[in-house]
């Protein structure tokens, strides 16, 4: 039998098409690497989670906005659905922070920090000691109080929401205070608006998430330091208190309404701008819980980075930070989605997994459930991601989790870059303003095969640099990035 030229051409074309399809770019999905397990909550329990802490017994304590604390057993068993819930404490006031230390479970309630113990071992708490109640409560719905774990100096950091979005009707609303285990309360920082969560980084430094509103054009991750002004002047009246003057001195300078973050950073010596601005409506709307990756590789390649939840979008983002000229700045990357409710508290457990609690009451959330408890585990496969985004005098350096394909990473067509910021103003929120399109001049892969140097004309101090790297592929698998977007907040451009 003979073959016509036309048939041979068709046969060869089919081979080429088949070969092309077999080498098509792989599109990864989250479930290739991370699994979110929804923990079944008994029907008689309303678990509007506000705080989570792992106990020495291996149980997980979960506090609720309704004032209960439950102990969850068998959460880390290999057998799914084996969890049990037991009521441990009741009658507290909206617990938005749990921390275990020295045989006590410390709970940050709206009016105080309380230490709690089950002294007789019957499974119910029976000792409740007030540690500190040095701040005021007016009864306004907005006066939340979020507490951290204890820092290396033995202090808990507590951030206190304003009375509403604009004012402070009772002492220390709109402030951060530190509380020691002996009950000493230390006025620490002014300028707080409406926190959604607080946590410590790997070094034990305190960070919190403030939410969009007056003097906060968008939600942000902020670094707390003693004596700092965090941006909202609504609580300045409490500088009149003797203990504040003893601890911090005179009242801080007022910000200029309608200014920009970096301009106020230069003008006000105590003002500490957000470490990372979180683009509103893009990575979330209501930033909340914070947990550092201390798993030593049990949860992927993101060692010591911060996982930052968002309540409205029901997601967890990932934040890389670097300190330049004394100020933290860095990049936010999308990370995990698909949680059951609005993520608020977040911890990393001893096995490396993330445990997140959710609630939508009063706030709304994309997750769909009124409340939820979720656990995230890693299956050991490394996702292709931008691991770090570092500022350079003339651009940025990206480091990836895998070796990259040279052609794709050095092609300028692989990238899109724009910048913008928000108005620093007393009005509620802000639109994106001052948008620019910097020019990427060159892209050069590093010797390790995992980095690329982007030389850029037009870096903008005080702006988010939104970088899309959709054309970059990994070297071996020809994978596209699991998340190709990065949002770097640039306060200081490094010196050459």
Buried (B, 14 or more C-beta within 10 A) or exposed (E): EEEEEEEEEEEEEEEEEEEEEEEEEEEBEBEBBBBBBBBEBEEEBBBBBBBBBBBEEBBBBBBBBBBBBBBBBBBBEEEEEEBEBEBBBEEBBBBBBBBBBEEBBBBBBBBBBBBBBBEEEEEEBEEEEEBBBBBBBEEBEBBBBBBBBBBEEEBBBBBBBBBBBBBBBBBBBBBBBBBBBEBEBBBBBBBBBBBBBBBBBEEBBBBBBBBBBBBBBBBBBBBBBEBBBBBBBBBBBBBEBEBBEEBBEEBBBEBBEEBBBBBBBEEBEBBBBBBBBBBBEBBBBBBBBBBBBBBEEBBBBBBBBBBBBBBBBBBBBBBBBBEBEEBBBBBBBBBBBBBBBBBBBBBBBEBBBBBBBBBBBEBEBBBEBBBBBBBBBBEEEEBBBBBBBBBBEBBBBBBBBBBBBBEBBBEEEBBBBBBBBBBBBBEEBBEBEEEBEBEBEEBEBBEEBBBBBBBBEBBBBBBBBBBBBEBBBBBEEBBBBBBBBBBBBBBBBEEE
